[in-house]
Amino acid sequence: MYGSIARITSSFIDVPGSISIAIYFAGCSIRCPGCQNKHLWDRDQGLSMSIETVEALIYEHPLAEAVVFLGGEPTDQLDFLSSLCCKITDKKKVLYTGREFEWLPSHLTDQLDMIVCGPYKQELHVNGWPASSNQRVLLKDQGSWITQVT
């Protein structure tokens, strides 16, 4: 199985308190006005990468405690994202999505540890994290999702 991946890089900001490897998915059907990653809206901006290649790049990172899926919109490639999550068993898995939590299928959320969800709204922009005040940060605690107050 292949996905369209724009880049894979280290991150020190996407998971508070953790060094992570950030996987930027190419393509976005949501297209929020004011998006900071407009250049990732087009799926053709990515490279076609196999799950095995992405997994190998994740495990080559010597310090990453977490893997972050963002973009673009990772859930536009739901089958690839879900399959990749299943392969990662020893790192925290975090999803940034413009979709609401209630839209996400359980076969995906069961694999995740943290979700930042909701569309970016430019009129609700904050100079902090997450990027707009309507977005929610959800953490898994003993198998249940709780909303973190930011």
C-alpha positions in Angstrom: 0.0 0.0 0.0 1.2 3.5 -0.9 0.5 7.0 0.4 1.3 10.5 -0.7 3.8 11.9 1.8 5.1 15.5 1.5 7.9 15.2 4.0 9.1 13.4 7.1 11.1 15.4 9.7 11.9 15.8 13.4 9.6 17.8 15.5 10.0 19.4 18.9 6.7 21.2 19.0 3.9 19.0 17.8 3.7 16.8 20.9 4.4 18.8 24.0 7.3 17.4 26.0 8.3 14.9 23.4 10.7 14.6 20.5 8.7 13.2 17.6 8.9 12.3 13.9 6.4 14.3 11.9 4.9 12.7 8.8 3.3 15.3 6.6 0.6 13.9 4.3 0.0 15.5 0.9 -3.5 16.3 -0.1 -6.3 18.0 1.7 -10.0 18.0 0.9 -10.9 20.4 3.8 -8.9 23.4 2.7 -9.4 25.7 5.6 -9.1 29.5 4.8 -5.8 30.8 6.2 -4.2 27.3 6.4 -0.5 27.5 7.1 0.1 24.4 4.9 -1.7 25.4 1.7 1.2 24.0 -0.3 0.2 20.6 0.9 -3.4 20.8 -0.4 -2.4 19.1 -3.7 -1.8 15.4 -3.3 0.7 15.6 -6.2 3.0 17.6 -3.9 3.9 14.4 -2.2 6.0 11.4 -3.0 4.4 8.0 -3.4 5.8 6.0 -0.4 5.1 2.5 0.7 4.1 1.7 4.3 7.3 -0.2 4.7 9.4 2.7 3.6 7.7 5.1 6.0 7.9 2.6 8.8 11.7 2.2 8.2 12.2 6.0 8.3 10.3 6.1 11.6 12.5 3.5 13.2 15.7 5.1 11.8 15.1 8.1 14.0 17.2 7.6 17.1 15.4 9.9 19.6 11.7 10.0 18.5 9.3 9.0 21.3 6.2 9.8 19.2 5.0 9.8 15.6 2.8 12.7 14.4 0.5 12.5 11.4 -0.3 15.9 9.9 -0.5 17.6 6.6 -2.4 18.3 4.4 -5.1 16.0 5.8 -4.0 12.6 6.9 -7.5 11.2 7.1 -7.9 11.8 3.3 -5.6 8.7 3.1 -7.5 6.8 5.8 -6.5 3.2 4.7 -2.8 4.1 4.5 -2.9 6.0 7.8 -4.7 3.2 9.7 -2.4 0.5 8.3 0.7 2.6 9.2 -0.7 3.1 12.8 -1.1 -0.6 13.2 2.6 -1.1 12.4 3.9 1.4 15.0 3.7 -0.4 18.4 6.3 1.3 20.6 5.8 5.0 20.1 3.1 7.4 21.0 0.9 8.1 17.9 -0.6 11.6 17.4 -3.0 12.8 14.7 -3.6 16.4 13.7 -6.8 16.6 11.6 -9.2 19.2 10.4 -12.0 16.7 11.0 -14.0 16.5 14.2 -13.3 13.6 16.5 -16.8 12.3 16.0 -16.1 11.8 12.3 -13.1 9.6 12.9 -13.6 5.8 12.7 -12.9 3.7 15.8 -10.5 1.5 13.9 -8.3 4.6 13.6 -8.9 6.2 17.1 -8.2 2.8 18.7 -4.6 3.1 17.4 -3.9 6.7 18.5 -2.8 8.2 21.8 -3.6 11.9 21.1 -5.7 13.8 18.6 -5.8 17.5 17.8 -9.0 17.9 15.9 -11.3 20.4 14.2 -10.9 22.7 11.3 -8.6 25.7 11.5 -10.7 28.9 11.7 -8.7 32.0 10.9 -11.1 34.2 12.8 -10.4 32.1 16.0 -6.6 32.1 15.5 -4.6 32.1 18.8 -0.9 32.7 19.2 -0.5 29.3 20.8 -1.4 25.7 20.6 -3.6 24.5 19.0 -3.8 27.1 16.2 -7.5 28.2 16.6 -9.6 28.2 19.7 -12.3 25.8 18.3 -9.8 23.0 18.0 -9.8 20.3 20.6 -6.9 18.3 22.1 -7.9 14.8 23.1 -5.8 12.4 25.1 -6.4 8.7 25.7 -6.4 7.8 29.3 -6.9 4.2 30.2 -8.7 3.5 26.9 -11.0 6.5 27.2 -10.7 9.9 25.4 -10.6 13.0 27.5 -10.4 16.6 26.4 -7.3 18.5 27.5 -7.8 22.1 28.5 -5.1 24.1 26.8 
